[in-house]
Amino acid sequence: MKNIFKSNSIFKISFLILVLGLASCEDKVLNLESLDQPNTSAFFNNADEAEVALTGAYRSLFLMGGDGMPQKFYEEVTLTDNGYYRFSGGDRNAGQIEQISLGTNEANDDVNPYYSPLYRGLGRANFVIDNMEANQDLIEADRYGNLLGQALVLRAYYHSMLVQYFGDITYIDKFIIDPADGFISRSPRAEVVDKILAELDRAAGLLNASPREHNRITKAVALGLKARVALYEGQHNSSMFAVAAQAAKDAMDASAGIYGLSSNYYNMFQEAGEKGIVGGAVREVMLTMPFEPDFRSHQIALRTAFRGQFRGFFQCHPSQNLVDAYPTINGLTIDEDPAYDPTTPWENRDPRLKATILTPGDSRYGVVYESHLDSLNTFDVNGERIANRQCPSFNRILGGMGYAWKKYSDEPLITDGITDTFVDYHLMRYAEILLIRAEAEIESGGDLQAAANALQQLRDRAYIGSGVPAPVVQVASQAEMRRLLRIERRIELALEGFRLVDLNRWQATEKVRNEPLKGRVLDLPSAGVATVPVIDNDGVTIYTGNTDPDLFYDGSFGVRVASFGSNQAIDSNGNPINDPNLHEYIRVDGTTGDGNWQNIFWTNFLNRGFTAPRDYLLPIPLKEINLFNQSGVTLEQNPGY
């Protein structure tokens, strides 16, 4: 049940803050006798009380970012090539995220979406672990190991997230009572990873195979996290790929009868099917950020849903770069499949394209979606002609990239006018374990057939209901298998917060951030070979060298269209245009065109930047460095900041 997170307990690294936070717990759990001395004797008298504290440690999984969205979602649509985000004026995260995107971020930025929240999570986990170990004789033996194992995995999870973003980190494996004890210098990344892996081994030996209730950590989750951590470390130490392969295999074995692949990819990201039920008690979702009414919501649907017809803001859009990365129905990339037709680019593609992204001509929210600049009108599902308020010529800020998200944007809620969303945001799925197994086998030079089998399972699931057999994944060279894997990770895990970390560990972020984001192809009848980009060995869509006029407007809409912030379209002479069948536009070079849209292929929405190698890690917050310095301890900054 989602309500395991319904706890007002707030555990902080500073003991004083922790004590004040715990004052909101149930009186039977903790009676405070002093505000300046720890009073753990009233806690953890039994397993139920330990579980209350453990729920507090789970709360730090709720890593929320800008505009009320999960941080990993926000990260993917602002810092990678998968999407574009039109920042809202009131978003205090926007300035720093934009600076990171441009490669101009500095350590003195006052917003850091990762550092402090993750260390708060460590404080909560350490509080549970220390007190459980101190009160082991008071906790029922049949529950002690499982509860402790969960806390150990949470501590490993928060440490691993810090390593992903900051490299060397301050490793903390005890609850800090005296704040002075928290000024600990950074430990080398490799040492921290070794400790994380050892901790996950210990946890796996303690945990139950099946969760007591939904979204509790199990043995398979611990092994899955071990596989993920080892895979990520492989970029620094290639021997870790073999560790990752074995851990993924162990996680798959531990998942038998508990976790597996759901038959419906789309439904897992809508509230009705968010647990990914396979059958009986078997489900695909292994760990998640749970949301539900009257408890906690997010605003993914609000930021992705149509504006005008509905209450959405329509400020978050998939990129053409991502759309072009989806293979054809034949399992080939669009640059290598001779059957691919660029004049009908959204047809005959991997079914996950339309499960993830709303493409022009398809219906959602009771409306046929059209994003062409000429499409001033569209139709509702009853065939009635209506004004197309998503047309960028109606209001230029609404056009986005010509696509909309379906994944995590719950259609029934938006249709009913509810903009708070309660779809769980997934942190680990069984599909990821298969991808880890495949990549680790490929990179270690191990069992390539096992890698192909893992990828085949994902394809087989994706093609269920398509009426087309899934293309067979053939064992090929290591380089060919690596390319296939990287494309598969991109499309299977789109919007789930893996893209930035993947690009970083593949050393591909610099390439991506110097490759402009693209919007939809505007002139489909004239589209030809020149509009087909290259999908490179990292699964990155490369447009360089194509006949791309590279038209853009303020980094937010691709063509300088004739509606500069108003709902009235005007022609090149500034005169109103009232005929929806004749819509002139102005190119950036000043020339005009008509509704045929000749020679316009992509729109360039946001040029991004990257300073290598600096930007492969985030800066340690300057205020943290200054605080350490004031205490006589040196906290080194990451190189280049």
Helices and strands as residue ranges (DSSP letters): G 2-5, H 15-22, G 40-42, H 47-58, G 59-61, G 66-68, H 71-79, E 83-85, H 94-102, H 115-134, G 136-138, H 141-166, G 179-182, H 189-206, H 219-233, H 240-254, G 266-269, G 271-273, E 277-279, E 282-283, E 285-289, H 300-304, E 316-318, H 320-325, H 352-356, E 357-358, E 363-364, E 367-368, E 377-379, E 385-387, G 396-398, E 404-405, H 411-415, E 425-429, H 430-443, H 448-462, H 478-492, H 499-505, H 509-513, G 524-526, G 529-531, E 534-535, E 541-542, E 585-586, E 592-593, G 614-616, H 622-630
